[in-house]
């Protein structure tokens, strides 16, 4: 009986030890899985990485993309974590990876479509085509879609805009919005920004003027194109206002450039082109803005410098030389042409020397 009791005691100890080992093993496995699943550095990038999902994406496609980018080191572990957590489909959008994520935090973000906004910059002094191209580089939609929307009569009528006036309302700014935003939504955002930055702050000024918002923006667009230096914007604006008030033609070179469709040095015959935007041929403001003016150019159009200048001519340093009389203007114009001819001779001499 003693031997039997002894064997039974040993078997119980072994059983207890076996259960203990099994428990510890299970605990270690569970702890390992828990640690991997909730590892705060499971997803990370050494530098900011922009992930773009162009459509709803499955786990395999996402895994391939993250692996190629070097963001995920263990694809199988990613798959294991995603399946365990229940995240299998991920929404289109832009996602910025610039910090460390757990699997759950990262995968749930993509599955729920919690995007990170993108920054889209519209520069001043650009054409519709160039603005559409710049915008489409940072957004999901293409330039053609954007151009189609800004010509949409249903939107323009609500905004009391004409197709000719649209370019002047594409307010230069940096916009933060979601990459998947539609061109219509983005266009409305731009118009809203114009209203907030231009219309509302200057409401009383607009009410006192005999010119519409579109006419002010049109003048501002000419100032934007003409003034290479911001310091000259108010001076140039004052000059144009002086000519308008005296019933003189604006004779603004940028309007001729717009009419011929090129930004280049104008030729004598260019000034004679019969075009409604050619302010050498037609009095008053052109039918609409020729570019999208900056806030500085709009401010200059609203608050021009007070002076008696009526003429201006370019200077070698890229600015302008202003005159009150035509005689003074003729003299300065002759000096400008003389300088240009000298530069041309220098260029030709250098060309011959290099041959």
Secondary structure by P-SEA (a helix, b strand, c coil): caaaaaaaaaaaaaaaaaaaaaaaaaaaaaaaaaaaaacccccccccbbbbbccccccaaaaaaaaaaacccccaaaaaaaaaaaccccccbbbbbccccccaaaaaaaaaacbbbbbbbbbbccccaaaaaaaaaaaccccaaaaaaaaacaaaaaaacccccccccccccccccccccccaaaaaaaaaaaaaacccccaaaaaaaccccaaaaaaaaaaaaaccccccaaaaaaaaaaaaaaaccccccaaaaaaaaccccccccccccccccccccccccccccccccccaaaaaaaaccccccccccccccccbbbbbccaaaaaaaaaaaaaaaaaaaaaaaaaaaaac
